[in-house]
Amino acid sequence: MAKKVTKKAAPKKAATKKAPAKKATAKAAPAKKATAKKAAPAKKAKSARKPNAAFMTALTPSEALAAVIGAAPSARTEVVKKLWTYIKKHNLQNPKNKRNILADDKLQKVFGKKEVTMFELAGLIGKHLK
C-alpha cells in the first residue's frame, strides 16, 4: 500500500522589518523639461514720435499774459515753460505744497485767483492765447 505523502507547510518565518532608508539631506533638483521656444511675432518698426501740430502753432498772448512771458507769439508748450521759469525765478511755489503756485500781482491777472494748482495751469493759460 502506498503511503500518502503530504507535505508539511513550512513554518512561516516571522517577518523581519527592514530599517527605513535614511533620508537624503540634499534633494536633487528636479529635472528640467525641455521647452520648445515659440517664435516671437514680428514687431512693427517704430516710427519717430511726431509732435501734435496743435501744440506747435504760435499763438499771441493776451496783455495780462504778455506782461509775464513777453508779447512774442509762441507755442503752448513754450508758454508753459516760460511761465515755470517766471514762477521759479520769483519763488512763487507754495513751500508746504510745491504743486501749488502762489500768484503775484501779474499772475493773479492771468489766473484770476491767488493760488492755483499746477494741474489747472494749462487750462487757465489757454484762455489767454489766441
WONORDA-V38541 format. One record per residue. N is the residue number from 1. RES is the residue in one letter. SS is DSSP state (H for helix, E for strand, - for the rest). PHI is phi in whole degrees, -180 to 180 (999 if undefined). D_LAST is the distance of its C-alpha to the last C-alpha in Angstrom with 2 decimals. Layout:
# WONORDA-V38541
N,RES,SS,PHI,D_LAST / N,RES,SS,PHI,D_LAST
This chain:
# WONORDA-V38541
1,M,-,999,136.73 / 2,A,-,-96,133.35 / 3,K,-,-87,131.50 / 4,K,-,-78,128.00 / 5,V,-,-103,125.82 / 6,T,-,-112,122.80 / 7,K,-,-87,120.14 / 8,K,-,-85,119.17 / 9,A,-,-71,115.54 / 10,A,-,-66,114.61 / 11,P,-,-63,113.71 / 12,K,-,-71,109.95 / 13,K,-,-81,108.71 / 14,A,-,-67,106.54 / 15,A,-,-64,102.97 / 16,T,-,-92,101.95 / 17,K,-,-84,98.46 / 18,K,-,-86,96.53 / 19,A,-,-67,94.51 / 20,P,-,-64,90.80 / 21,A,-,-66,89.01 / 22,K,-,-70,87.09 / 23,K,-,-76,83.35 / 24,A,-,-74,81.43 / 25,T,-,-77,79.35 / 26,A,-,-108,76.64 / 27,K,-,-79,75.32 / 28,A,-,-75,74.68 / 29,A,-,-65,71.09 / 30,P,-,-64,70.72 / 31,A,-,-66,70.68 / 32,K,-,-81,67.21 / 33,K,-,-81,66.65 / 34,A,-,-78,65.61 / 35,T,-,-107,62.26 / 36,A,-,-83,61.03 / 37,K,-,-81,57.51 / 38,K,-,-83,55.23 / 39,A,-,-72,53.24 / 40,A,-,-70,49.55 / 41,P,-,-65,47.33 / 42,A,-,-65,45.62 / 43,K,-,-89,42.12 / 44,K,-,-77,39.23 / 45,A,-,-70,37.91 / 46,K,-,-79,34.65 / 47,S,-,-93,31.90 / 48,A,-,-64,29.55 / 49,R,-,-70,26.50 / 50,K,-,-103,23.43 / 51,P,-,-69,20.00 / 52,N,-,-69,17.54 / 53,A,H,-64,15.38 / 54,A,H,-64,12.34 / 55,F,H,-80,12.58 / 56,M,H,-93,13.22 / 57,T,-,-71,10.36 / 58,A,-,-77,8.98 / 59,L,E,-121,5.40 / 60,T,-,-91,5.45 / 61,P,E,-79,6.56 / 62,S,-,-71,7.69 / 63,E,H,-62,11.34 / 64,A,H,-65,12.89 / 65,L,H,-73,11.39 / 66,A,H,-64,12.04 / 67,A,H,-66,15.57 / 68,V,H,-95,16.10 / 69,I,H,-107,14.71 / 70,G,-,108,14.43 / 71,A,-,-88,12.13 / 72,A,-,-67,12.18 / 73,P,-,-62,9.33 / 74,S,E,-151,10.46 / 75,A,-,-71,10.64 / 76,R,H,-57,10.47 / 77,T,H,-63,14.22 / 78,E,H,-68,14.41 / 79,V,H,-62,12.36 / 80,V,H,-64,14.92 / 81,K,H,-62,17.74 / 82,K,H,-65,17.00 / 83,L,H,-64,16.88 / 84,W,H,-65,20.18 / 85,T,H,-62,21.65 / 86,Y,H,-63,21.00 / 87,I,H,-62,22.44 / 88,K,H,-72,25.50 / 89,K,H,-64,26.10 / 90,H,-,-96,26.32 / 91,N,-,53,28.19 / 92,L,-,-101,25.99 / 93,Q,E,-80,27.06 / 94,N,-,-65,29.61 / 95,P,-,-65,32.97 / 96,K,-,-81,34.45 / 97,N,-,-137,31.59 / 98,K,-,-66,29.39 / 99,R,-,-77,26.84 / 100,N,E,-99,25.88 / 101,I,E,-113,23.83 / 102,L,E,-92,25.15 / 103,A,-,-79,22.46 / 104,D,-,-88,23.47 / 105,D,H,-60,22.41 / 106,K,H,-66,19.12 / 107,L,H,-72,18.14 / 108,Q,H,-65,19.44 / 109,K,H,-67,16.83 / 110,V,H,-78,14.11 / 111,F,H,-80,16.31 / 112,G,-,87,18.12 / 113,K,-,-152,21.46 / 114,K,-,-74,23.98 / 115,E,E,-130,24.24 / 116,V,E,-134,21.91 / 117,T,E,-84,22.99 / 118,M,-,-66,21.49 / 119,F,-,-78,20.84 / 120,E,-,-82,18.51 / 121,L,H,-54,16.50 / 122,A,H,-64,14.03 / 123,G,H,-65,13.50 / 124,L,H,-73,12.98 / 125,I,H,-71,10.47 / 126,G,H,-56,8.25 / 127,K,-,-71,8.07 / 128,H,-,-103,6.81 / 129,L,E,-116,3.84 / 130,K,-,-131,0.00
